[in-house]
Amino acid sequence: MSLPEYLYKNIENLPKVKPRKPVTRKIKGFFLTSRYKRSERLNKLSDIRIMSRLRPFYIDEFNLIIPENTSMDYKGMKLFIPETVVTLHGKYVSTIRGTRTATIYQKIGDNEKSLRVVFLCKGSYYNLDLNYMVSEPTSVTTVGRIIWRGRMDQKVKTYTFGLFDSRPKPVSEYPVPEANNVELDIPYDFSVKNFIFPIPIPSGLNIHQMSVSYGSGWVPFAGTFYKDPYEENVVRVSFKITNRTGTPLIIRHLGFALSVLYEDNRHCSQINIDFTLPDRTLPVGGTTNYLKDFNLPDWAYGNLAVAWLLGFYSGSLPIYYGGPVFCFTAGRIRVP
């Protein structure tokens, strides 16, 4: 069977999941402002001059160099596109007149380097760059150190690296215990689109303006929406129905199936998001709107499809069973 057929097959018998209400999170913060008197500023400048004599070598720059459009800062983390190569840059400076030799050590993740460097004069410096590929979510400690005759300057900083993952759900995560799991007979060629299934539909019955939008709990980056792992991820689907059949229609909500299609386009997991709606009577020439906000389960990401099954009746006579199918993607943010 194809994916649309599977979406509607036995929809009433699917595992039912109650939709959760989004949780509102309040964030409180404060700012600290420091002010110094002129005498305090002069004393601090004097302290810096004294410290420069006590530190014959110091680390002037110690920071990450990140390629443009590959990362963003979010909730204390740095999120990266997978396989991004970042560079740890260190600049080590001499404050001593004459030629001196110092030992430099620099480290990021499992990439480290130690070397002895000759500084020719006061103010001379040495730049050291180390590369690191971000391929997995992790915490990375960076270390920069310069030593001369037992005197040392050192900088240590730890970063939390997360990943933007826009790939389909891997088959290794199949099956999902709380869902109905099946292998499709026909691989489904997934694409982001909205359509009506099954077809044809009765003449004069118009289902239109189908759309998918992302609510709270999402992080947009480079044209893709990613699930925030610390929030509930709200999706909204909507459409309109116009009746030009020549007879009044009764519309009945029958089911709301959420399906995840795995990377092989064959394995599929599905649940019925359980909610109720009263029947609607749609007069000839009338239009009605349907809208539903729902939260994605933690296991639902990658290539997703939602089928909203409706029954259409003329009096007590059924004339059509089916409705809109929404195909969309949901990336995930992977954290350590």
KAUR-V81167 format. One line per field, one symbol per residue. phi: phi as a letter, one per 20 degrees, with the letter a starting at -180 (. if undefined). Layout:
BEGIN
phi: ???
END
This chain:
BEGIN
phi: .efgffgeflffefgecffeegeeddddbbcdddccfgffffffffffffffffdfcbeecbbeddgfmcbbeblnddecfgmfddcedccdceddfnecdcddcbbbledcbcbecedeafnfbcecdcebeedbfaddddccbccblnebcbccbdddddceddffffffeeeegededbdffdgeefbfacbdbecfdggneddblfbccdefncdeblncddfffdcedecddbaccddcenbfdddcfdrbedcddefemcfbcbcdfebdcffdddffneccdcbbebeffgeebnecbcddecddcdmdefdacrrfcddbdcfcdecf
END
